[in-house]
């Protein structure tokens, strides 16, 4: 991963959406990537973009899509004035990084830009939760993410086994969701550093953690599900109906 030079300074904060949308979604066992599956007369990714881009403070979105993506050109969003496209990468973190660099080329000062990295397959996120995240996590440099506290009893299994090794204390454990929001320049630096050290980046917050930051957990809602399997589509349709 390499960086490019920045641009002159600007004093106003900006908020941009970053959507890694180059995944193939093998677990869905569908005929197309899960972000392009139908959900209430639109594709999953259109539902996601509709929801997040309805927030006035978000100035636009950068989407990382696969080279030769045959589905995106058929969507109404292909000529949307708020959408910038970037090249998808091998891993999710690569797609995020490519989108960040693309955005950096289109803004005046990366230090004044906050990015909200959001999964394309999370169409049910509540706009009120995103607005709360923006309000709370943009106060310092640490950034933050939507999350929900673990409520079920957690079990750790033995390696390569389905047998319980022990019960894990759930106090202090949270499920990480998206969006995850960080300053553009700091997230670029964190991802570069993690890549250089070959550290596993399971989400954007983990890269920031490696860099010494302690992101703020902002409590969201359990209906902000990530569509992974076929049943999740039915559940997402129900949640979307309730949110309208």
N, C-alpha and C positions, 0 to 999 in steps of 0.2 A: 504494500500500500504506500502511495506517495501523495504528498500534498501539493497544492498549487498556491501561488501568491495571492494575498488578499487584496482588498480595495480600500479606498479612503474611508475615513471615519464618518459615522452618523450617530446622532444622539438619541434617536427614538427606538424603543424596543420594537422588534417585529416577532411575530409568531407564525411559524410555518409547520405544515404537516409533512411528515416523511412516511411513505408507505412502501415497504419492501414487498413487491408483488410478483416475484419471479419463481416462487415455489411451485412444485408440481402436485403436492398433496397426495402422496401415494396411499396413505391410509384410507382415503375416501373411496378408492377403487372405482373412480368415475372416469368418464370418457374425456374429461378436461380438468384443468387445475381447479381447485375448490373455489377460488375467488371468482371464477366465471360460471359457477353453477347458479341455477335460477332460485331466487328467493323473493316471493311476493311480486312477481311480474318484472323483476329486475335481476341483475346479477348481484352476487354477494358484494363485490367491490363497489358497485354503484350505490348500494344501500349504505355501505360504510362511508363513502365520499359524501353522499347526500347529508348524512348526519353530521359529520365533522365540519364540513365546509359551510354548514349553516350558521356556524359561530362567527359573528362579525369580526372578532379580533384576529382570526386566522386569515392571513393574507393570501395563502395559496398552498399548493401541495406539490411535492416532488415524488414521483412514482418510479421505482425501479422495476422494469419488466424484462422478461427474457428476450434474447435476440431471436427474431423471427416469430414473436408472439402473434398468433393468428386471430386471437379473440379481441384484444384491445381495440383494433381499428373498427370493429363493428359497434362499439359502444358510443353513446351520445357524448361521453366525456372526452372523446379523442381530440376535439377542437376547443375544449373548455379553456377559457382565458386564464384561469387560475392554476392550470396543470402544467407542470414541467416533467418531461420524461428523462430517465437515466437508465443506463445499462444495468441489468441484473447481474448478480455475481453467483459464484458457486455455492456459497453459504449465505445465510441470512445477513450475517454481519458484513459480508462483502457488498451485498445489495444496499444495505444502510449506508455504508461508507461511500459508495459511488454516488448515492443520492445526496449525501452531505457535500461532497465536492462539487457536484452540479449546482447545488444551491449557493455555495460559496462564490461561484462564478457569477451569480446573478444578484448578489447583494453588495451593499457598499461597505459594511463593517460586520464581520462574522461575530464580533464580540457583543453586538447589539441584537443578535438574532437568536431566538429560542426555537428549538425544534421539538415537535411532539411526534415521536416515532410510534406508529400504531400499526397493528397487524391488519392486513387487508381482510382477514377472515373474522374480524370482530365487529360486525355491523350493529350490535345492540348496545354499544356504549352510550351512556346517557350524556347529553350535552351539559347538563348541570354538573356532572362529575368532572368533565373536561374543564369547565369554567372554574371550578374549585381548585383543580390542579394548577391551572395557570396562575390564579391569584396567590396561591400559597407557595408554589415551588419557584417562582421567579423572583423571590425576595432576596435570595443569596446566590452563591455560585454552585451549591451542591446539587441543585435540580431535584427532581422527584418523579414519582410514578404512582399510578393508581394501583391499589392492592386491597385485598380483603383478608381479615384474620382467619387463621385455620380454626375451624370449629369441631371437626371430627377428630377422633382418636387416630394418631399416626403410628404406623408400624414400619420398621425397617426389616427387610428380608435378607436372608443370607445370600451371598454372592452366587449367582447362577442357580438360584433356587426360588421356590415359591413358599418357603417356610419362614416363619417369623423368627428374626434374630432377637429383636427387642421392641418395646414400645417407646416411641420418641416423645419427649415432653413437648406438648404443643404450645406452651406459654412462650410468647414472643415469635411464633412462626406465622408468616403471612404468605398468601398466594400472590405472586407478582402478576399484574395485568398490564395492559397498555391502554392509553398512551403512556410513554415514558418521556419526560421532558428535560432537556438539558440545553445549555448554551452551545451553539453551533461549533465555535472554535474549540471548546473544551472537549466535546464529544469526539471531534476529529482527532485531537491529540490522544485521547484515551484509547480509541480504537487502534490508532497507529502503534501505540506503546504495547498494547496487548498482542497485536499481531507480531511485532518484533520479538516478543518473548514467548510466542507460541502458546499463549494462555487461552483457555476455552472461554469464548464469549457466548453465553447462553441467552443473554438479553443485553440491552444497552446499559442498564444499570450496573451489570457485572463489570463492564469495561471501566465505568466510572469508579467503581469500588476498588479495582486494581490500582487505579491512579490516585487513591487515597481519599476520595470523596465519600461522603455518607449521605446518599440520596434520601429525601424525605418521602415517607410512605403516606399517601393520601388515600383515605378509605373510600373505595368505590362500592359497586354493587355486584352481587353474584350473577346477575343476568348479562353481564359483560363477558359472554362466553366466546371462546375461540372455536370456530367450526372446524372440526377435525374428522368426524365420522358422520355417516349418513343420518343418524338420529339427531345430530346437532342441528341439522337444517330444519327439522320439524320444531325443535325447541326454539330456535332463533325466530322462526315465523310467529310462534306464540308470543315471544317476548316483544317482537316488533309491533304486533297488534296491540299489546298492552301499553306500549310507549307512545303510540299515536293518539 
